[in-house]
Structures are given as structure tokens and as C-alpha cells.
Amino acid sequence: MGSMLLLIGMLLFMMSLIWTTGEALKKDLLEGALALVFTPFYSGYYAFAVDYARWYRPFFISMAGVLFSLIGYLIG
């Protein structure tokens, strides 16, 4: 059970990282190219940046992924 929660958490976190890179590609070509080159830094920063006015979903998905990963690690 713990390993399944860990896997689900990592997949959720990776989905939010891919989502933020895709948003950068839609916004501007240069920013998108830099986001692809520096994916761990760019996506890692913007996965934890929250904008409550726009209900920024990648933040909440990455938080759920981190929570599932921690619970799965502690259980397993």
C-alpha cells in the first residue's frame, strides 16, 4: 500500500511539473524554451508558487503529490 501511494504521489508531482512547462510554452516561445532547458529549476519553482486568485491547479496537484509520497514513504 505504501509503495502504491508513493508511486501515485510521484506521478502527481511529475504531472504538475509537466503542466507548468506546458503553460510556459503556451505563454511565450522563449520562456517555454528556457523552461524546457531548465525544467527542474523552472518547474520546481512554479510547482510550489500559488496564485489563489486564479486557482492555480498545479500547486494543489504538486502538494497532493508530495503528501501522498510522504504518506506512502512512512507506511511502506
N, C-alpha and C positions, 0 to 999 in steps of 0.2 A: 504494500500500500504506500509506503514511504517513497519507494522509487517511482511509482506512478505519479505521485504528487510532485516530486522533484522534476520529472520529465514534463509534466503539464506546465509547471512554473517556468521552466526554461523556454518552452515553446511560446508561452505568452510573452515573456520578456523579449525573445527574439522577434516576435511579431511586432511589438511596439517599436523596436529598433528599425525594422524594415519599413514600417509605416512612416516614421519620421524622415527617413531618407527619401521615400517616395514623395512626401509632402514638399521636401526641398527641391526635388526635381520638377514638380509641378509649378512651384513658385518662380524659380529662376534657373536658367541653364548653368550659369557659373556657380551659383550656390549649390545646385544639385551635383555638379561635377566635383566640387570640393567635399561635399557630403559623402560621395562615393569613395573618394580617395582617403578621407579621414573618418571613415564610418564609425570606428569605436569611440572616437572622441566626440564627434558631432552628435551621433545618435545617443550616446551615453549621457551627454549633457541634456539634450532636448527630451529624452525619455523621462527625466525627472523634473522638467520645467512644467509648471502647471499654469493654465490660464482659465480661471473659473468662469470668466465672462463668456468664453466660447465653449465651455465644457469640453476641454481638450482631452479626448479619449485615450491617446497613447500613454499619458501619465497614469491614468487609472488602470489601464491594462498592464503596464510595467509594474505598478505597485502590487497588483494581484499576482503577477508572476513571481515577484520577489517573495511575497507572503507564502504562496504555495511552495516555492523552493525551500524556504526556511522550515516550514512545517514538515515537508517531505524529508528534509535532511534530519530533522530532530526525531521523526518517527522511525525512519529507516536506519 
